[in-house]
Amino acid sequence: MKKNNNILELKKVRKSIDDIDNKIIKLIADRFKEIHKVTKLKDNHDQIIDHERITHILKSVQAKAKKNKIDQEVVTRIWQIFIQEAIKLEFSKIKKTK
């Protein structure tokens, strides 16, 4: 009987994880919509990488991860991917410096 209850509970938990994943995907999409707006505000490739902004973002998410008892290294790696992909997107959309 317990095994059956575990299977039902597992299904519920997995459904909850799937729901959270859907929300995360929506938020990532929203983030990249904003990055598309950024590309319209920058004139050339020299404006794409802002090391000060990147440092600020990473420190901010690390602090939030710590506050929420999440592994800061994991969160940092995830945001580094976000940042790398944003940079790639910006380079593809912003005209090259003459």
C-alpha positions in Angstrom: 0.0 0.0 0.0 2.8 2.4 0.9 4.4 1.9 -2.5 1.2 2.9 -4.2 1.0 6.1 -2.1 4.6 6.9 -3.0 3.8 6.5 -6.7 0.8 8.9 -6.4 2.9 11.4 -4.4 5.7 11.2 -6.9 3.3 12.0 -9.7 2.0 15.0 -7.8 5.5 16.3 -7.1 6.6 15.8 -10.7 3.5 17.7 -11.9 4.5 20.5 -9.6 8.0 20.5 -11.0 6.6 20.6 -14.5 4.4 23.6 -13.6 7.5 25.4 -12.1 9.5 24.6 -15.3 6.7 26.1 -17.4 6.9 29.3 -15.3 10.7 29.4 -15.6 10.5 29.0 -19.4 8.0 31.9 -19.5 10.3 34.1 -17.4 13.3 33.2 -19.6 11.3 34.2 -22.7 10.4 37.5 -21.0 14.0 38.1 -20.1 15.1 37.6 -23.8 12.3 39.9 -25.0 13.9 42.6 -22.9 17.3 41.8 -24.3 15.9 42.3 -27.8 14.9 45.8 -26.6 18.4 46.4 -25.4 19.8 45.6 -28.8 17.8 48.5 -30.2 19.3 50.9 -27.7 23.0 50.0 -28.4 24.7 51.4 -31.5 27.7 49.1 -31.9 29.5 46.0 -30.7 31.7 48.1 -28.4 28.6 48.6 -26.2 27.6 45.0 -25.9 29.8 43.7 -23.1 29.5 45.7 -19.9 31.8 44.0 -17.3 30.5 46.2 -14.5 26.9 45.2 -15.2 27.9 41.5 -15.5 29.6 41.7 -12.1 26.6 43.4 -10.6 24.2 40.8 -12.0 26.3 37.9 -10.7 26.8 39.4 -7.2 23.1 40.1 -7.0 22.0 36.5 -8.0 24.6 35.0 -5.7 23.2 37.1 -2.8 19.6 36.0 -3.6 20.7 32.4 -3.9 22.4 32.6 -0.5 19.3 34.2 1.0 17.1 31.4 -0.5 19.6 28.6 0.6 20.4 27.7 -3.0 23.9 26.6 -4.1 25.5 29.9 -5.3 27.8 28.1 -7.7 24.8 26.5 -9.5 23.0 29.9 -9.8 26.1 31.6 -11.0 26.6 29.0 -13.7 23.0 29.4 -14.8 23.3 33.2 -15.0 26.6 33.0 -16.8 24.7 31.0 -19.5 22.0 33.6 -19.6 24.6 36.3 -20.0 26.6 34.5 -22.6 23.5 33.9 -24.7 22.4 37.5 -24.3 25.8 38.6 -25.6 25.6 36.2 -28.5 22.1 37.6 -29.3 23.3 41.2 -29.1 26.3 40.5 -31.3 24.0 39.0 -33.9 21.5 41.9 -33.8 23.7 45.0 -33.4 25.6 46.4 -36.4 29.4 46.2 -36.3 31.5 49.2 -35.6 32.8 50.9 -38.7 
